[in-house]
């Protein structure tokens, strides 16, 4: 996968300095834009002599889209011009670029010409990467981009300028435009960051003997995680086992602990609970020795789940309690809310009704503080049922009233809570 991402990055980075094409059309889906933009941003760091600008805002109207770009550039230029005397200040932004009533494409052309004066060196390139996160108005996007292609002779605004434009392969605007007008000077680059494509890239990298062994092993580790996610449990387990042996050999305790935890998770899903318990215990030992609280927390959670499934309730309570301590130390309030519901259920199964109520009350309060409304509602449901069973009618009504308020907030999609504290 890393090689695939590096290939995309190199294509974006090197396009600014190739001499054949003015425009690169990148065919990429909406969900791929955040990662694509991040790869594009790296170009800014690696091409210090160039002026590389990356824009990923959505296209709603042509004028508004271009104005957003111009406003950003104007703010940056004004900041530079406001610096103390001695710094070489760029010239002011041309009136045509600032004119919101001017044709959007003409404004971008003039902007590219103007930005040449702002490059750090006299031969630096201007690279405008327009990678809209969504094209809500295809006609507007066509209007914006149509003027950023070579049509016949090279025009002055094209000198030392390059344009990278995104086209959605599911609703193409730019590729048909290029084909229709038979435009030269335009390259097309396909970016596929869908899950299957990324898995294929990982598998290819893992098989490639030219890739250094440590890198291949980390690639196989990513494949093991994907196998687990997609339910290919036997394949995941085999990979975790082979990887664990390699990481023991290479003395990498962090990776050892992660593989042991992954093997425990896989064995638990396979129903091989005794083996899962053993792997989790190994993961706890290695991660504790190596001071890896994240792995220790996940392994302790896995041990609690495994012991609960084996009806080893006292041991499950011990592991859940350890997980709660680690979550508290690492300030992981959400996990503590989850653990409160689980610990209360363990106490209830052991007929420790008072212990269950105490833990759930604490969990309800913590869930309120964390604004973890789904967990708060689940704990309140358990409390209401416990109070009804114990014929504690006042407490049951109070729990049910608060539960109703929380459900109302959830139904309205609230991000905060205004109802009273349940105690």
C-alpha positions as CSV (number, residue, x, y, z in Angstrom):
1,X,0.0,0.0,0.0
2,X,2.8,2.4,0.8
3,X,4.3,1.9,-2.6
4,X,0.9,2.7,-4.2
5,X,0.6,5.9,-2.1
6,X,4.2,6.9,-2.9
7,X,3.5,6.4,-6.6
8,X,0.5,8.8,-6.4
9,X,2.6,11.3,-4.5
10,X,5.4,11.1,-7.0
11,X,3.0,11.7,-9.9
12,X,1.6,14.8,-8.2
13,X,5.0,16.1,-7.2
14,X,6.8,15.6,-10.5
15,X,4.0,16.9,-12.7
16,X,4.9,20.5,-12.0
17,X,8.3,20.0,-13.6
18,X,7.5,18.0,-16.7
19,X,7.4,19.9,-19.9
20,X,4.8,18.0,-22.0
21,X,1.5,18.8,-20.4
22,X,-0.2,21.9,-18.9
23,X,-3.0,20.0,-17.1
24,X,-3.3,16.7,-15.2
25,X,-6.7,15.3,-14.7
26,X,-6.8,13.0,-11.7
27,X,-9.7,10.6,-11.8
28,X,-10.6,10.0,-8.1
29,X,-13.8,9.4,-6.2
30,X,-15.1,11.8,-3.5
31,X,-14.1,9.5,-0.6
32,X,-10.5,9.5,-1.9
33,X,-10.1,13.3,-1.8
34,X,-8.9,13.7,1.8
35,X,-6.0,11.3,1.3
36,X,-5.3,12.6,-2.2
37,X,-5.1,16.2,-0.8
38,X,-2.8,15.0,2.0
39,X,-0.4,13.5,-0.6
40,X,-0.6,16.7,-2.6
41,X,0.3,18.8,0.4
42,X,3.5,16.9,0.8
43,X,4.6,18.3,-2.6
44,X,4.6,21.8,-1.0
45,X,7.4,20.7,1.4
46,X,9.4,18.8,-1.2
47,X,9.3,21.6,-3.9
48,X,10.5,24.7,-1.9
49,X,11.4,26.6,-5.1
50,X,7.8,26.2,-6.4
51,X,4.5,27.7,-5.3
52,X,2.2,24.7,-4.8
53,X,-1.4,25.5,-3.7
54,X,-3.9,22.7,-2.9
55,X,-7.6,23.4,-2.7
56,X,-10.2,20.7,-1.8
57,X,-13.3,22.7,-1.1
58,X,-16.6,21.6,-2.8
59,X,-17.9,23.1,-6.1
60,X,-21.3,24.8,-5.6
61,X,-21.0,27.7,-8.0
62,X,-18.1,28.8,-10.3
63,X,-17.9,32.3,-8.8
64,X,-17.9,31.2,-5.2
65,X,-15.3,28.4,-5.9
66,X,-12.8,30.8,-7.4
67,X,-13.5,33.5,-4.9
68,X,-12.6,31.1,-2.1
69,X,-9.2,30.5,-3.8
70,X,-8.6,34.2,-4.4
71,X,-9.5,35.1,-0.8
72,X,-6.9,32.6,0.5
73,X,-4.2,34.0,-1.8
74,X,-5.1,37.6,-1.0
75,X,-4.9,36.9,2.8
76,X,-1.5,35.3,2.4
77,X,-0.2,38.1,0.2
78,X,-1.5,40.8,2.6
79,X,0.3,39.0,5.4
80,X,3.5,39.0,3.5
81,X,3.2,42.7,2.5
82,X,2.5,43.6,6.2
83,X,5.9,42.2,7.3
84,X,8.6,44.6,8.4
85,X,10.6,46.4,5.7
86,X,13.5,44.4,4.4
87,X,11.4,41.4,3.4
88,X,10.9,41.4,-0.3
89,X,7.1,41.9,-0.6
90,X,5.2,40.6,-3.6
91,X,3.1,43.0,-5.7
92,X,-0.5,43.5,-4.9
93,X,-3.1,41.1,-6.3
94,X,-4.4,42.4,-9.7
95,X,-7.8,43.9,-9.8
96,X,-9.0,41.4,-12.4
97,X,-8.3,38.5,-10.0
98,X,-10.2,40.3,-7.2
99,X,-13.2,41.1,-9.4
100,X,-16.0,38.7,-8.4
101,X,-17.9,39.7,-11.5
102,X,-15.2,38.7,-13.9
103,X,-15.3,35.2,-15.6
104,X,-14.1,32.6,-13.1
105,X,-11.7,30.9,-15.5
106,X,-10.2,34.3,-16.5
107,X,-9.6,35.1,-12.9
108,X,-7.7,31.8,-12.4
109,X,-5.6,32.4,-15.5
110,X,-4.7,35.8,-14.3
111,X,-4.0,34.5,-10.8
112,X,-1.6,31.9,-12.2
113,X,0.3,34.6,-14.1
114,X,0.4,36.8,-11.0
115,X,1.7,34.0,-8.7
116,X,4.8,33.6,-10.9
117,X,6.0,36.9,-9.3
118,X,5.6,35.2,-5.9
119,X,7.7,32.1,-6.4
120,X,10.8,31.9,-4.2
121,X,13.1,31.7,-7.3
122,X,12.9,33.2,-10.8
123,X,12.4,29.8,-12.4
124,X,10.0,28.4,-9.8
125,X,6.8,26.8,-11.0
126,X,3.2,27.6,-10.0
127,X,1.2,24.5,-9.4
128,X,-2.5,24.9,-8.7
129,X,-4.1,21.6,-7.5
130,X,-7.9,21.9,-7.6
131,X,-9.2,18.7,-5.9
132,X,-12.8,19.5,-5.0
133,X,-14.2,17.2,-2.3
134,X,-17.5,17.2,-4.1
135,X,-18.7,18.5,-7.4
136,X,-22.3,19.5,-6.5
137,X,-22.6,21.6,-9.7
138,X,-21.0,19.8,-12.7
139,X,-21.7,22.7,-15.0
140,X,-19.9,25.1,-12.7
141,X,-16.9,22.8,-12.5
142,X,-16.8,22.6,-16.3
143,X,-16.9,26.4,-16.5
144,X,-14.1,26.7,-14.0
145,X,-11.8,24.1,-15.5
146,X,-12.5,24.6,-19.2
147,X,-10.1,27.5,-19.5
148,X,-7.2,25.7,-17.8
149,X,-6.2,23.6,-20.9
150,X,-3.9,24.2,-23.8
151,X,-5.8,25.2,-26.9
152,X,-3.4,25.9,-29.7
153,X,-0.5,28.3,-28.9
154,X,1.0,28.7,-25.4
155,X,-0.5,31.8,-23.8
156,X,1.4,34.1,-21.4
157,X,-0.5,32.9,-18.3
158,X,0.6,29.3,-19.0
159,X,4.3,30.0,-18.6
160,X,5.8,28.1,-15.6
161,X,2.2,27.1,-14.6
162,X,0.7,23.7,-14.1
163,X,-2.8,22.6,-13.1
164,X,-4.0,19.4,-11.4
165,X,-7.8,19.0,-11.6
166,X,-9.9,16.2,-10.1
167,X,-12.6,14.5,-12.1
168,X,-15.1,12.0,-10.5
169,X,-15.0,8.8,-12.5
170,X,-18.7,8.1,-11.5
171,X,-19.8,11.5,-13.0
172,X,-17.1,12.6,-15.3
173,X,-16.9,16.3,-16.4
174,X,-13.4,16.9,-17.6
175,X,-12.4,13.7,-19.4
176,X,-15.3,13.9,-21.8
177,X,-14.6,17.6,-22.3
178,X,-11.0,16.8,-23.3
179,X,-12.1,14.0,-25.6
180,X,-14.8,16.2,-27.2
181,X,-12.4,19.0,-28.0
182,X,-9.4,16.8,-28.7
183,X,-7.3,18.9,-26.4
184,X,-3.5,18.4,-26.3
185,X,-1.4,19.0,-23.3
186,X,-3.7,17.2,-20.9
187,X,-2.7,14.0,-19.1
188,X,-5.1,11.7,-17.3
189,X,-4.2,9.8,-14.1
190,X,-6.3,7.2,-12.4
191,X,-6.3,7.0,-8.6
192,X,-8.1,4.1,-7.0
193,X,-8.0,4.1,-3.2
194,X,-10.9,1.7,-2.8
195,X,-10.5,-1.1,-0.2
196,X,-10.0,-3.9,-2.8
197,X,-7.4,-1.8,-4.7
198,X,-5.5,-1.1,-1.5
199,X,-5.6,-4.8,-0.5
200,X,-4.3,-5.8,-3.9
201,X,-1.5,-3.2,-3.5
202,X,-0.6,-4.6,-0.1
203,X,-0.5,-8.2,-1.3
204,X,1.7,-7.2,-4.2
205,X,4.1,-5.4,-1.9
206,X,4.2,-8.3,0.5
207,X,5.2,-10.7,-2.3
208,X,7.8,-8.4,-3.8
209,X,11.3,-9.7,-2.9
210,X,12.9,-6.4,-3.8
211,X,11.1,-4.8,-0.8
212,X,13.2,-4.9,2.4
213,X,12.1,-7.7,4.7
214,X,11.1,-5.5,7.6
215,X,8.9,-3.4,5.3
216,X,7.3,-6.6,3.8
217,X,6.6,-7.9,7.3
218,X,4.8,-4.7,8.3
219,X,2.8,-5.0,5.1
220,X,1.8,-8.5,6.0
221,X,0.7,-7.2,9.4
222,X,-1.6,-4.8,7.7
223,X,-3.0,-7.7,5.6
224,X,-3.6,-9.7,8.8
225,X,-5.6,-6.9,10.2
226,X,-7.6,-6.7,7.0
227,X,-8.1,-10.5,7.0
228,X,-9.5,-10.2,10.5
229,X,-11.8,-7.3,9.5
230,X,-13.2,-9.3,6.5
231,X,-13.7,-12.5,8.5
232,X,-10.9,-14.4,6.9
233,X,-10.0,-15.7,10.3
234,X,-7.8,-18.7,9.4
235,X,-5.7,-16.6,7.1
236,X,-5.4,-13.9,9.8
237,X,-4.3,-16.4,12.4
238,X,-1.7,-17.9,10.2
239,X,-0.2,-14.5,9.4
240,X,-0.2,-13.4,13.1
241,X,1.7,-16.6,14.0
242,X,4.3,-16.2,11.3
243,X,4.7,-12.5,12.1
244,X,5.1,-13.2,15.9
245,X,8.0,-15.5,15.2
246,X,9.6,-12.9,13.0
247,X,9.2,-10.2,15.5
248,X,10.7,-12.4,18.3
249,X,13.7,-13.0,16.0
250,X,14.0,-9.3,15.2
251,X,13.5,-8.3,18.9
252,X,10.5,-6.1,18.4
253,X,8.4,-6.3,21.5
254,X,5.8,-3.8,20.4
255,X,5.0,-5.8,17.3
256,X,5.1,-9.1,19.2
257,X,2.5,-7.8,21.6
258,X,0.3,-6.5,18.8
259,X,0.5,-9.9,17.0
260,X,-0.4,-11.8,20.2
261,X,-3.4,-9.5,20.8
262,X,-4.5,-10.0,17.2
263,X,-4.2,-13.8,17.5
264,X,-6.2,-13.6,20.7
265,X,-9.0,-11.6,19.0
266,X,-9.0,-14.0,16.0
267,X,-9.1,-17.2,18.2
268,X,-12.0,-15.6,20.3
269,X,-14.0,-15.1,17.1
270,X,-13.2,-18.6,16.1
271,X,-14.6,-19.8,19.4
272,X,-11.3,-21.2,20.6
273,X,-11.6,-19.5,23.9
274,X,-8.9,-21.4,25.9
275,X,-6.3,-20.6,23.2
276,X,-7.5,-17.0,23.0
277,X,-7.1,-16.6,26.7
278,X,-3.5,-17.9,26.5
279,X,-2.6,-15.5,23.7
280,X,-4.1,-12.5,25.6
281,X,-2.1,-13.4,28.7
282,X,1.0,-13.5,26.6
283,X,0.1,-10.1,25.1
284,X,-0.4,-8.6,28.6
285,X,3.0,-9.9,29.8
286,X,4.9,-8.6,26.7
287,X,3.1,-5.2,26.6
288,X,3.4,-4.6,30.3
289,X,7.2,-5.3,30.1
290,X,7.5,-3.0,27.1
291,X,5.3,-0.2,28.6
292,X,2.6,-0.4,25.9
293,X,-0.6,0.7,27.6
294,X,-2.7,0.6,24.4
295,X,-2.0,-3.1,23.8
296,X,-2.3,-3.9,27.5
297,X,-5.7,-2.2,27.5
298,X,-7.0,-4.2,24.5
299,X,-5.6,-7.4,25.8
300,X,-7.2,-6.9,29.2
301,X,-10.5,-6.2,27.5
302,X,-10.1,-9.4,25.4
303,X,-9.4,-11.4,28.5
304,X,-12.5,-10.0,30.2
305,X,-14.7,-10.9,27.3
306,X,-13.1,-14.4,27.0
307,X,-13.4,-15.2,30.7
308,X,-17.0,-14.0,30.7
309,X,-17.8,-16.2,27.8
310,X,-16.2,-19.1,29.7
311,X,-18.3,-18.2,32.7
312,X,-15.2,-17.5,34.7
313,X,-16.9,-14.5,36.2
314,X,-14.5,-13.7,39.0
315,X,-11.5,-13.7,36.6
316,X,-13.5,-11.6,34.1
317,X,-14.1,-9.0,36.8
318,X,-10.3,-8.9,37.6
319,X,-9.4,-8.3,33.9
320,X,-12.2,-5.7,33.4
321,X,-11.0,-3.9,36.5
322,X,-7.4,-3.9,35.2
323,X,-8.6,-2.5,31.9
324,X,-10.5,0.2,33.8
325,X,-7.3,1.1,35.6
326,X,-5.4,1.4,32.4
327,X,-8.1,3.4,30.7
328,X,-8.2,5.8,33.7
329,X,-4.4,6.2,33.5
330,X,-4.5,6.9,29.8
331,X,-7.6,9.2,30.1
332,X,-9.7,7.0,27.9
333,X,-13.1,8.0,29.3
334,X,-15.2,6.3,26.5
335,X,-13.6,2.9,27.2
336,X,-14.3,3.4,30.9
337,X,-18.0,3.9,30.1
338,X,-18.1,0.7,28.2
339,X,-16.3,-1.1,31.0
340,X,-18.8,0.2,33.5
341,X,-21.6,-1.6,31.7
342,X,-19.6,-4.8,31.4
343,X,-18.5,-4.8,35.1
344,X,-22.0,-4.1,36.3
345,X,-23.2,-7.1,34.3
346,X,-20.6,-9.3,35.9
347,X,-21.7,-8.2,39.4
348,X,-25.3,-8.8,38.4
349,X,-24.5,-12.3,37.1
350,X,-22.8,-13.0,40.5
351,X,-26.0,-11.7,42.2
352,X,-24.2,-8.8,43.7
353,X,-27.1,-6.4,43.0
354,X,-25.7,-3.6,45.1
355,X,-22.4,-3.8,43.4
356,X,-24.0,-3.7,40.0
357,X,-26.1,-0.7,40.9
358,X,-23.1,1.2,42.2
359,X,-21.0,0.6,39.1
360,X,-23.8,1.4,36.8
361,X,-24.6,4.7,38.6
362,X,-20.9,5.6,38.3
363,X,-21.0,4.6,34.6
364,X,-24.1,6.7,33.9
365,X,-22.5,9.7,35.4
366,X,-19.3,9.2,33.5
367,X,-21.2,8.6,30.3
368,X,-23.0,11.9,30.9
369,X,-19.7,13.7,31.4
370,X,-18.3,12.1,28.2
371,X,-21.5,12.9,26.3
372,X,-21.5,9.2,25.4
373,X,-25.2,9.1,25.0
374,X,-25.6,5.6,23.5
375,X,-23.7,4.1,26.4
376,X,-25.6,6.3,28.9
377,X,-28.9,5.0,27.5
378,X,-27.8,1.4,27.7
379,X,-26.7,1.7,31.3
380,X,-29.9,3.5,32.3
381,X,-31.9,0.7,30.7
382,X,-30.0,-1.8,32.9
383,X,-30.5,0.3,36.0
384,X,-34.2,0.8,35.4
385,X,-34.7,-3.0,35.0
386,X,-32.6,-3.7,38.1
387,X,-34.7,-1.2,40.2
388,X,-38.0,-2.6,38.8
389,X,-36.9,-6.1,39.7
390,X,-36.0,-5.0,43.3
391,X,-39.3,-3.0,43.5
392,X,-37.4,0.2,44.1
393,X,-40.1,2.2,42.3
394,X,-38.9,5.7,42.9
395,X,-35.4,4.9,41.6
396,X,-36.8,3.0,38.7
397,X,-39.0,6.0,37.7
398,X,-36.0,8.4,38.0
399,X,-33.9,6.1,35.8
400,X,-36.7,5.8,33.2
401,X,-37.3,9.6,33.2
402,X,-33.6,10.3,32.5
403,X,-33.6,7.5,30.0
404,X,-36.4,9.2,28.1
405,X,-34.6,12.5,28.1
406,X,-31.4,10.8,26.8
407,X,-33.3,9.0,24.0
408,X,-35.0,12.3,23.0
409,X,-31.5,13.9,22.7
410,X,-30.3,11.0,20.6
411,X,-33.3,11.1,18.3
412,X,-32.6,14.8,17.7
413,X,-28.9,14.2,17.1
414,X,-27.8,16.4,20.0
415,X,-24.1,16.8,20.6
416,X,-24.6,18.1,24.2
417,X,-26.9,17.4,27.1
418,X,-29.2,19.9,28.9
419,X,-31.1,17.4,31.1
420,X,-30.5,16.9,34.8
421,X,-27.7,14.8,36.1
422,X,-28.8,11.3,37.0
423,X,-27.6,10.3,40.5
